[in-house]
Amino acid sequence: MTKTLLSFGHGYSAQALARLLLPQGWRVIGTTRKAEKAEALRAEGVEAVIWPGSDLTPIFAEATHLLVSAGPDADGDPVLRACEGQIRALAPQLEWAGYLSTTGVYGDHQGGWVDEDTALSPSTKRGQMRVEAEAAWQAIEGLPLHIFRLAGIYGPGRGPFSKVRAGTARRIIKDNQVFSRTHVEDIAQILAASITKPNPGGIYNVCDDDPAPPEDVIGYAAELLGLPLPLSERFEEAEMTPMARSFYAESKRVRNDRIKDELGVQLLYPNYRVGLQALLRAERADK
């Protein structure tokens, strides 16, 4: 029987997973809101569906696996809001379901370490909405749910090089500020490992081994490019959008032992230095 992944909000991370599954003979059905995005997905072998706006009933009947990347909004989880009844009916036939959440659910730990058992205490509205969405998915009886709490995502097309080259990168300095991050290809391999070794109810932090201050990442990108170190600015004095400023409201180091111990994952990019080196090599190889 062909394994069929129904992927809601088939974006950056889900596309990386599809690149692993499609060569193995999987059928991947991904939802998107935009026609031009649908065309791009079809070119990659994904069966793209415009949603909301399409009847998903036939697709639900065929899905063996479910991935939810769509984030919550002020009214809750958009997938459950539209399809909760269908998903409750679907739950018994699914072999695996994955929900992509965020390490923002842990809140601020002033640079301290957190793991999957740390109490959830988000300090932003976005984090609180994620906590509520996680709980809503966990409440669906019989759903073989796995929650993945993702750190800051980077990868092809999402790195610091373009801003450093353009001279718009800034090194924002805030005392004791550290972030964890993860390469999109590591997200994909972690999801694939979980699909191979399901553990319904499992929760996994998805991040690399090296939480680091954001200014160090920008500085290293400039070093790799052979460009001057971007100017530093104190967080307290920097002009930033409310969204950008909110990312600095939390500082924590995220443990990732569970993805290694339980799923047997060996990270492709265990730190940002290895990850940025690989991105730059790939960029230069494409030219």
FIBA-246326 format. One line per 8 residues: number of its first residue (from 1); their letters; for each residue y, z, x of N, C-alpha, C. Coordinates in steps of 0.05 Angstrom, whole numbers. Example, Ala and Ser with C-alpha at 12.3 -4.5 7.8 and 13.67 -1.06 7.14 Angstrom:
% FIBA-246326
1) AS) -114/156/264/-90/156/246/-66/156/264 ~ -45/142/257/-21/143/273/1/157/258
% end
This chain:
% FIBA-246326
1) MTKTLLSF) -24/0/17/0/0/0/25/0/18 ~ 44/-18/11/68/-19/27/85/6/22 ~ 94/18/44/112/41/41/140/31/35 ~ 153/43/16/179/34/6/199/57/8 ~ 219/53/24/241/73/26/264/64/8 ~ 271/82/-10/296/79/-26/318/95/-12 ~ 338/82/-3/359/95/13/386/94/-2 ~ 395/117/-11/420/119/-26/443/122/-6
9) GHGYSAQA) 463/104/-8/486/105/11/477/96/38 ~ 466/71/39/453/61/63/473/54/84 ~ 481/75/99/502/72/119/492/72/148 ~ 509/82/166/504/80/195/478/92/203 ~ 472/116/195/447/130/203/423/117/190 ~ 425/111/164/402/99/150/396/71/161 ~ 416/56/170/411/30/182/395/33/208 ~ 401/53/223/386/58/248/357/64/242
17) LARLLLPQ) 352/80/221/325/86/213/311/60/204 ~ 324/43/188/313/18/179/304/1/202 ~ 319/1/224/312/-15/247/286/-6/259 ~ 278/19/255/252/28/264/230/22/245 ~ 236/24/219/215/21/198/208/-8/192 ~ 228/-25/191/223/-53/182/202/-67/200 ~ 203/-64/227/182/-77/243/154/-66/238 ~ 152/-42/226/126/-30/220/115/-39/193
25) GWRVIGTT) 130/-57/180/120/-68/154/131/-53/130 ~ 150/-35/134/162/-21/112/179/-40/95 ~ 182/-32/70/202/-44/52/225/-24/50 ~ 249/-32/56/272/-14/55/292/-25/34 ~ 298/-9/14/317/-16/-7/341/3/-3 ~ 364/-9/2/388/8/7/410/2/-13 ~ 423/23/-22/445/20/-41/472/19/-25 ~ 490/4/-35/517/3/-25/536/-4/-47
33) RKAEKAEA) 561/3/-44/581/-3/-65/594/-31/-63 ~ 591/-43/-39/607/-67/-34/589/-91/-29 ~ 597/-114/-41/582/-139/-39/580/-148/-10 ~ 602/-146/5/601/-156/32/582/-139/50 ~ 581/-113/44/563/-96/58/534/-103/51 ~ 529/-110/26/503/-117/16/493/-142/31 ~ 511/-161/35/503/-186/50/495/-179/79 ~ 511/-161/91/504/-154/119/477/-140/120
41) LRAEGVEA) 472/-123/101/446/-108/101/423/-128/97 ~ 426/-147/79/405/-167/74/399/-183/100 ~ 420/-188/115/416/-202/140/398/-186/160 ~ 397/-160/156/381/-143/173/353/-138/162 ~ 347/-150/139/321/-146/127/319/-125/106 ~ 342/-112/99/342/-92/79/347/-105/51 ~ 333/-95/31/338/-104/4/362/-88/-7 ~ 385/-101/-7/409/-86/-14/414/-88/-44
49) VIWPGSDL) 423/-65/-55/428/-63/-84/456/-52/-87 ~ 473/-65/-103/499/-55/-109/496/-32/-129 ~ 504/-8/-121/502/16/-138/525/35/-132 ~ 537/46/-153/531/43/-182/536/14/-192 ~ 522/8/-213/525/-18/-225/499/-33/-230 ~ 477/-24/-217/451/-37/-221/432/-17/-233 ~ 413/-28/-248/391/-12/-260/370/-6/-238 ~ 367/19/-231/348/26/-210/320/32/-220
57) TPIFAEAT) 316/30/-246/290/38/-258/266/24/-244 ~ 267/-2/-240/244/-15/-227/240/-6/-199 ~ 262/1/-185/260/9/-157/248/37/-155 ~ 256/55/-173/245/82/-174/214/81/-177 ~ 205/61/-193/176/59/-198/160/53/-173 ~ 174/40/-153/160/31/-129/165/48/-105 ~ 184/66/-106/191/82/-82/169/101/-74 ~ 163/102/-48/145/122/-38/160/143/-21
65) HLLVSAGP) 184/136/-12/201/153/5/230/151/-4 ~ 245/172/-1/273/173/-11/290/185/11 ~ 312/171/17/332/181/36/359/181/22 ~ 373/204/24/400/206/12/420/212/34 ~ 438/192/38/459/195/58/486/199/44 ~ 488/192/18/513/194/4/523/222/3 ~ 548/227/11/559/254/11/569/263/-16 ~ 571/289/-20/581/299/-45/611/295/-48
73) DADGDPVL) 621/297/-73/649/296/-78/657/321/-94 ~ 681/321/-104/691/345/-118/674/351/-143 ~ 660/331/-153/644/335/-177/614/339/-171 ~ 608/342/-145/580/348/-138/567/324/-124 ~ 540/324/-124/525/303/-111/525/278/-129 ~ 534/255/-119/536/231/-137/509/220/-145 ~ 489/223/-128/463/212/-135/450/229/-157 ~ 451/255/-155/440/272/-176/456/269/-202
81) RACEGQIR) 482/266/-199/499/263/-223/490/239/-240 ~ 483/218/-226/476/193/-240/446/191/-246 ~ 429/203/-229/400/197/-230/382/222/-230 ~ 392/245/-236/376/269/-233/350/268/-249 ~ 352/259/-274/328/257/-291/307/238/-279 ~ 316/215/-269/298/196/-257/285/208/-231 ~ 301/222/-216/291/233/-191/271/256/-196 ~ 276/272/-217/256/292/-224/230/279/-233
89) ALAPQLEW) 232/257/-247/207/243/-255/193/230/-231 ~ 210/222/-211/199/208/-188/186/227/-168 ~ 195/252/-168/187/272/-147/157/272/-142 ~ 140/273/-162/111/276/-156/99/253/-141 ~ 111/229/-143/99/205/-130/109/202/-102 ~ 130/216/-94/142/213/-68/125/227/-46 ~ 123/213/-23/110/225/0/129/241/17 ~ 155/234/15/175/246/32/203/241/20
97) AGYLSTTG) 220/261/22/248/257/14/265/270/36 ~ 287/256/43/305/267/63/333/268/53 ~ 347/290/59/376/292/52/392/297/78 ~ 411/280/83/428/282/107/452/300/100 ~ 452/323/112/473/343/109/489/345/135 ~ 502/367/140/519/370/163/517/398/174 ~ 522/401/200/523/427/212/547/443/203 ~ 565/429/189/589/443/177/581/465/158
105) VYGDHQGG) 556/465/148/548/486/129/548/514/142 ~ 547/515/169/545/541/182/573/554/186 ~ 594/538/183/621/549/187/628/554/216 ~ 647/572/220/658/577/247/643/600/259 ~ 634/596/284/621/618/299/634/623/326 ~ 659/614/328/676/619/352/661/613/378 ~ 647/590/377/632/581/401/604/592/404 ~ 596/609/385/569/621/387/548/602/377
113) WVDEDTAL) 523/609/382/500/593/375/491/597/346 ~ 482/575/333/470/576/306/444/561/307 ~ 426/569/289/401/554/285/396/551/255 ~ 373/540/247/369/534/219/367/559/201 ~ 363/582/213/361/607/198/388/621/196 ~ 409/611/208/435/623/207/446/622/178 ~ 458/643/169/470/643/142/491/621/139 ~ 492/610/116/511/588/110/537/600/102
121) SPSTKRGQ) 558/594/117/585/606/111/606/585/119 ~ 607/563/105/626/542/112/655/551/109 ~ 672/541/127/700/548/126/718/525/116 ~ 705/503/109/720/480/98/709/473/71 ~ 726/459/55/717/450/29/694/431/31 ~ 695/413/52/673/394/56/647/409/61 ~ 648/429/77/624/445/83/613/459/59 ~ 631/470/42/622/483/18/609/463/-1
129) MRVEAEAA) 619/439/-4/607/419/-21/579/412/-11 ~ 575/411/15/549/406/27/529/428/20 ~ 538/453/22/520/475/15/511/473/-14 ~ 530/466/-31/523/464/-60/504/440/-64 ~ 509/418/-50/491/394/-53/463/400/-43 ~ 461/414/-20/435/422/-10/420/438/-31 ~ 433/457/-43/420/474/-63/412/458/-87 ~ 428/439/-95/421/422/-119/396/406/-113
137) WQAIEGLP) 393/395/-90/369/380/-83/345/398/-80 ~ 349/422/-69/327/441/-66/317/451/-93 ~ 333/449/-114/326/458/-140/308/439/-156 ~ 303/415/-145/287/396/-159/257/402/-154 ~ 244/410/-174/216/419/-171/198/396/-163 ~ 181/402/-143/161/383/-134/171/361/-115 ~ 197/362/-108/208/342/-90/201/350/-61 ~ 188/332/-46/180/338/-18/205/335/0
145) LHIFRLAG) 223/354/-3/250/351/9/251/362/37 ~ 265/346/54/271/354/82/301/351/85 ~ 314/372/96/343/372/99/349/369/129 ~ 367/351/135/374/346/163/404/352/166 ~ 411/372/182/439/379/186/449/366/211 ~ 465/345/207/474/328/229/499/339/242 ~ 500/338/269/524/344/283/541/318/284 ~ 563/318/299/580/295/301/565/270/311
153) IYGPGRGP) 567/249/296/551/225/302/567/205/319 ~ 554/194/340/566/173/355/544/152/361 ~ 552/129/371/533/108/376/547/81/378 ~ 533/59/378/546/33/379/568/30/358 ~ 592/22/367/614/19/349/627/45/341 ~ 616/68/350/628/94/343/628/111/368 ~ 644/103/387/647/119/412/676/121/419 ~ 683/135/440/711/139/447/723/117/464
161) FSKVRAGT) 708/96/471/718/77/490/741/61/480 ~ 740/53/454/762/36/444/789/50/445 ~ 789/76/438/814/91/438/823/96/467 ~ 805/100/485/812/104/513/824/79/524 ~ 812/56/518/822/30/528/850/25/516 ~ 853/32/490/879/26/477/901/45/484 ~ 894/66/499/914/86/506/921/105/484 ~ 905/106/462/911/123/440/893/149/439
169) ARRIIKDN) 875/151/458/858/175/459/874/199/468 ~ 868/221/457/882/246/464/861/268/471 ~ 868/284/490/850/307/496/864/331/483 ~ 853/339/460/864/362/445/851/387/456 ~ 867/405/466/857/429/479/860/453/460 ~ 838/465/453/838/489/437/819/509/450 ~ 828/533/456/811/552/471/784/556/457 ~ 763/556/473/736/562/463/726/543/441
177) QVFSRTHV) 736/518/442/729/498/421/706/481/432 ~ 683/482/419/660/466/426/648/453/401 ~ 638/428/405/624/414/384/597/406/393 ~ 578/405/375/553/391/381/555/363/370 ~ 539/345/381/540/317/373/512/305/374 ~ 509/281/363/483/268/363/486/238/363 ~ 469/225/378/469/195/379/454/185/355 ~ 463/164/343/451/153/318/422/145/322
185) EDIAQILA) 414/137/346/387/129/351/369/154/352 ~ 380/177/359/364/201/358/361/211/329 ~ 382/207/313/379/213/284/355/196/273 ~ 355/171/279/334/153/269/306/162/277 ~ 303/169/303/276/177/312/268/204/300 ~ 287/221/295/280/247/283/271/243/254 ~ 285/226/239/277/220/212/249/207/211 ~ 245/189/230/219/175/231/196/195/238
193) ASITKPNP) 202/213/256/182/234/263/175/252/239 ~ 196/259/224/191/275/200/175/260/179 ~ 181/234/175/165/218/156/136/218/164 ~ 131/216/190/103/216/201/90/243/197 ~ 106/264/199/95/291/198/110/307/177 ~ 106/302/152/122/315/131/117/345/130 ~ 138/360/124/136/388/119/156/395/97 ~ 148/391/72/167/395/50/180/423/51
201) GGIYNVCD) 206/423/48/221/448/50/233/452/78 ~ 225/434/97/235/436/124/265/431/126 ~ 278/445/144/306/441/150/309/438/180 ~ 324/418/188/326/411/217/355/407/225 ~ 362/420/247/388/413/260/384/388/276 ~ 402/369/274/400/344/289/424/342/308 ~ 419/348/333/441/348/353/428/346/381 ~ 445/341/401/435/340/428/434/368/441
209) DDPAPPED) 428/368/467/424/394/481/449/406/492 ~ 472/392/490/495/399/506/521/401/489 ~ 525/422/474/550/425/460/573/426/481 ~ 595/413/474/616/410/495/643/408/482 ~ 664/416/497/691/413/487/698/383/483 ~ 712/376/462/718/348/456/734/335/479 ~ 751/350/492/767/338/513/750/329/537 ~ 727/343/541/709/335/562/697/307/557
217) VIGYAAEL) 691/302/532/679/276/524/699/253/529 ~ 723/258/520/744/238/524/749/233/554 ~ 750/255/569/754/253/598/732/237/611 ~ 707/242/603/685/228/616/685/198/608 ~ 693/192/584/695/164/576/715/149/593 ~ 738/162/598/758/150/615/748/146/644 ~ 733/166/653/722/164/680/703/140/682 ~ 685/137/662/666/114/662/681/87/662
225) LGLPLPLS) 703/86/648/719/61/646/737/57/670 ~ 739/77/687/758/75/710/787/75/702 ~ 793/89/680/820/90/670/831/118/673 ~ 858/121/672/870/147/676/861/167/655 ~ 860/192/662/853/213/643/874/214/621 ~ 866/212/596/886/214/574/901/241/575 ~ 926/240/567/942/264/567/930/286/550 ~ 934/310/558/924/333/542/946/344/525
233) ERFEEAEM) 938/354/502/957/367/483/945/392/473 ~ 960/413/471/951/438/459/947/433/429 ~ 925/443/418/919/440/390/942/450/373 ~ 954/472/381/974/485/365/999/467/362 ~ 1003/449/382/1028/433/383/1023/404/375 ~ 998/395/373/991/367/369/997/359/340 ~ 1007/335/337/1010/323/311/983/311/302 ~ 972/321/280/945/312/271/945/311/241
241) TPMARSFY) 928/293/230/925/293/201/911/318/192 ~ 914/326/167/899/350/157/869/347/161 ~ 858/322/158/829/318/162/822/323/191 ~ 837/311/209/831/315/237/833/344/246 ~ 854/357/235/858/385/242/835/403/232 ~ 824/395/209/803/411/197/777/412/214 ~ 773/391/230/749/390/247/751/412/268 ~ 775/420/275/778/441/295/778/469/283
249) AESKRVRN) 773/471/257/772/497/244/746/512/251 ~ 726/497/261/700/509/267/692/503/296 ~ 681/523/309/671/520/336/644/534/337 ~ 624/518/345/596/530/347/579/513/365 ~ 558/525/375/537/511/390/512/511/372 ~ 500/488/368/478/485/349/452/482/364 ~ 432/498/358/406/497/370/389/475/357 ~ 373/462/373/356/440/363/327/443/369
257) DRIKDELG) 318/468/374/290/473/382/270/462/362 ~ 277/464/336/257/457/316/249/428/316 ~ 268/410/321/260/381/322/241/376/345 ~ 243/392/366/225/388/389/198/402/384 ~ 199/427/375/175/443/373/158/433/349 ~ 170/427/327/155/420/303/150/390/301 ~ 169/373/308/167/344/305/159/330/331 ~ 160/345/353/152/333/379/172/312/389
265) VQLLYPNY) 197/315/381/218/295/388/227/300/417 ~ 228/278/432/241/279/459/267/263/456 ~ 289/275/459/315/262/454/319/238/473 ~ 328/216/462/335/193/478/361/198/494 ~ 379/214/481/405/219/492/411/249/491 ~ 400/264/510/401/294/509/429/305/513 ~ 448/289/523/475/298/526/494/275/524 ~ 520/280/521/539/259/516/543/241/540
273) RVGLQALL) 538/251/564/541/234/588/520/212/588 ~ 495/219/582/474/198/581/480/178/558 ~ 490/189/536/496/172/513/518/153/518 ~ 540/163/530/563/145/536/556/124/557 ~ 540/132/577/532/112/597/517/90/584 ~ 499/96/565/482/76/552/500/58/534 ~ 519/70/520/537/54/503/552/34/520 ~ 562/43/542/578/25/559/561/3/571
281) RAERADK) 536/9/579/518/-11/590/513/-33/568 ~ 508/-23/544/502/-42/522/526/-59/516 ~ 550/-47/516/575/-63/511/577/-85/532 ~ 573/-79/557/577/-98/578/555/-119/578 ~ 531/-112/569/509/-131/567/514/-151/546 ~ 529/-143/525/534/-161/502/556/-182/508 ~ 570/-177/530/593/-195/536/584/-219/552
% end
